[in-house]
Amino acid sequence: MEKFACTKDQLSCIISNLFVELLPVCELCNQDKLVIKGTTYEGKEEYIIINDFGFEYSGQRETIDEIRNKRCIR
């Protein structure tokens, strides 16, 4: 798991650009944490765990870095 610090608005942007489909989190739901699982734009099944400082990501750090380095359309 890779850990990332970010604000809530940054996290909203990352989530919306990371996942193209959301999936059930049945195998992860007993952790008493907020978990979002889905298919990424790369076609992989990954998940994030949202916490106080930002989030943890089950995939590669480069995926999040790529999203963060793109220009926002706003």
ChimeraX commands (.cxc) that place a marker at each C-alpha (Angstrom):
marker #1 position 0.00,0.00,0.00 radius 0.5
marker #1 position 1.27,3.43,-0.98 radius 0.5
marker #1 position 0.39,6.34,1.32 radius 0.5
marker #1 position -0.51,9.79,0.00 radius 0.5
marker #1 position -1.18,13.02,1.85 radius 0.5
marker #1 position -3.70,15.37,0.27 radius 0.5
marker #1 position -6.62,17.67,0.94 radius 0.5
marker #1 position -10.23,16.56,0.52 radius 0.5
marker #1 position -10.64,18.51,-2.73 radius 0.5
marker #1 position -7.47,16.93,-4.13 radius 0.5
marker #1 position -8.74,13.49,-3.10 radius 0.5
marker #1 position -12.07,14.12,-4.84 radius 0.5
marker #1 position -10.21,14.93,-8.04 radius 0.5
marker #1 position -7.95,11.87,-7.74 radius 0.5
marker #1 position -10.86,9.48,-7.13 radius 0.5
marker #1 position -12.88,10.81,-10.06 radius 0.5
marker #1 position -9.90,10.48,-12.40 radius 0.5
marker #1 position -8.71,7.11,-11.09 radius 0.5
marker #1 position -11.80,4.92,-11.24 radius 0.5
marker #1 position -13.94,4.31,-14.31 radius 0.5
marker #1 position -16.15,1.78,-12.51 radius 0.5
marker #1 position -16.88,1.17,-8.82 radius 0.5
marker #1 position -16.98,-2.37,-7.42 radius 0.5
marker #1 position -18.26,-3.96,-4.19 radius 0.5
marker #1 position -15.75,-3.99,-1.33 radius 0.5
marker #1 position -17.07,-7.14,0.38 radius 0.5
marker #1 position -13.66,-8.63,1.20 radius 0.5
marker #1 position -12.46,-5.29,2.62 radius 0.5
marker #1 position -15.55,-4.18,4.55 radius 0.5
marker #1 position -14.56,-5.62,7.95 radius 0.5
marker #1 position -11.71,-3.14,8.43 radius 0.5
marker #1 position -13.89,-0.34,9.91 radius 0.5
marker #1 position -12.45,2.04,7.30 radius 0.5
marker #1 position -13.81,3.98,4.37 radius 0.5
marker #1 position -12.80,1.94,1.31 radius 0.5
marker #1 position -13.48,2.61,-2.37 radius 0.5
marker #1 position -12.74,-0.17,-4.85 radius 0.5
marker #1 position -13.02,-0.08,-8.60 radius 0.5
marker #1 position -11.57,-0.57,-12.03 radius 0.5
marker #1 position -8.93,2.05,-12.77 radius 0.5
marker #1 position -8.45,3.82,-16.09 radius 0.5
marker #1 position -5.59,1.34,-16.61 radius 0.5
marker #1 position -8.08,-1.55,-16.46 radius 0.5
marker #1 position -6.87,-2.87,-13.07 radius 0.5
marker #1 position -8.91,-3.61,-9.95 radius 0.5
marker #1 position -7.53,-1.46,-7.13 radius 0.5
marker #1 position -8.81,0.21,-3.97 radius 0.5
marker #1 position -8.14,3.21,-1.78 radius 0.5
marker #1 position -8.57,3.57,1.96 radius 0.5
marker #1 position -9.45,7.12,3.00 radius 0.5
marker #1 position -7.90,8.30,6.26 radius 0.5
marker #1 position -7.15,11.49,8.21 radius 0.5
marker #1 position -4.07,12.51,6.21 radius 0.5
marker #1 position -5.29,11.54,2.74 radius 0.5
marker #1 position -5.43,7.96,1.49 radius 0.5
marker #1 position -3.66,4.68,0.91 radius 0.5
marker #1 position -3.67,3.14,-2.58 radius 0.5
marker #1 position -3.30,-0.53,-3.43 radius 0.5
marker #1 position -1.77,0.10,-6.86 radius 0.5
marker #1 position 1.38,1.69,-8.18 radius 0.5
marker #1 position 2.55,5.12,-6.96 radius 0.5
marker #1 position 3.13,6.15,-10.59 radius 0.5
marker #1 position -0.61,5.95,-11.31 radius 0.5
marker #1 position -1.41,8.56,-8.66 radius 0.5
marker #1 position 1.60,10.68,-9.64 radius 0.5
marker #1 position 0.37,10.72,-13.24 radius 0.5
marker #1 position -3.09,11.91,-12.19 radius 0.5
marker #1 position -1.59,14.60,-9.95 radius 0.5
marker #1 position 0.68,15.88,-12.72 radius 0.5
marker #1 position -2.13,16.41,-15.26 radius 0.5
marker #1 position -3.68,19.78,-15.76 radius 0.5
marker #1 position -7.09,20.31,-14.22 radius 0.5
marker #1 position -9.83,21.17,-16.74 radius 0.5
marker #1 position -11.21,23.91,-14.46 radius 0.5
marker link #1:1,2 radius 0.2
marker link #1:2,3 radius 0.2
marker link #1:3,4 radius 0.2
marker link #1:4,5 radius 0.2
marker link #1:5,6 radius 0.2
marker link #1:6,7 radius 0.2
marker link #1:7,8 radius 0.2
marker link #1:8,9 radius 0.2
marker link #1:9,10 radius 0.2
marker link #1:10,11 radius 0.2
marker link #1:11,12 radius 0.2
marker link #1:12,13 radius 0.2
marker link #1:13,14 radius 0.2
marker link #1:14,15 radius 0.2
marker link #1:15,16 radius 0.2
marker link #1:16,17 radius 0.2
marker link #1:17,18 radius 0.2
marker link #1:18,19 radius 0.2
marker link #1:19,20 radius 0.2
marker link #1:20,21 radius 0.2
marker link #1:21,22 radius 0.2
marker link #1:22,23 radius 0.2
marker link #1:23,24 radius 0.2
marker link #1:24,25 radius 0.2
marker link #1:25,26 radius 0.2
marker link #1:26,27 radius 0.2
marker link #1:27,28 radius 0.2
marker link #1:28,29 radius 0.2
marker link #1:29,30 radius 0.2
marker link #1:30,31 radius 0.2
marker link #1:31,32 radius 0.2
marker link #1:32,33 radius 0.2
marker link #1:33,34 radius 0.2
marker link #1:34,35 radius 0.2
marker link #1:35,36 radius 0.2
marker link #1:36,37 radius 0.2
marker link #1:37,38 radius 0.2
marker link #1:38,39 radius 0.2
marker link #1:39,40 radius 0.2
marker link #1:40,41 radius 0.2
marker link #1:41,42 radius 0.2
marker link #1:42,43 radius 0.2
marker link #1:43,44 radius 0.2
marker link #1:44,45 radius 0.2
marker link #1:45,46 radius 0.2
marker link #1:46,47 radius 0.2
marker link #1:47,48 radius 0.2
marker link #1:48,49 radius 0.2
marker link #1:49,50 radius 0.2
marker link #1:50,51 radius 0.2
marker link #1:51,52 radius 0.2
marker link #1:52,53 radius 0.2
marker link #1:53,54 radius 0.2
marker link #1:54,55 radius 0.2
marker link #1:55,56 radius 0.2
marker link #1:56,57 radius 0.2
marker link #1:57,58 radius 0.2
marker link #1:58,59 radius 0.2
marker link #1:59,60 radius 0.2
marker link #1:60,61 radius 0.2
marker link #1:61,62 radius 0.2
marker link #1:62,63 radius 0.2
marker link #1:63,64 radius 0.2
marker link #1:64,65 radius 0.2
marker link #1:65,66 radius 0.2
marker link #1:66,67 radius 0.2
marker link #1:67,68 radius 0.2
marker link #1:68,69 radius 0.2
marker link #1:69,70 radius 0.2
marker link #1:70,71 radius 0.2
marker link #1:71,72 radius 0.2
marker link #1:72,73 radius 0.2
marker link #1:73,74 radius 0.2
view
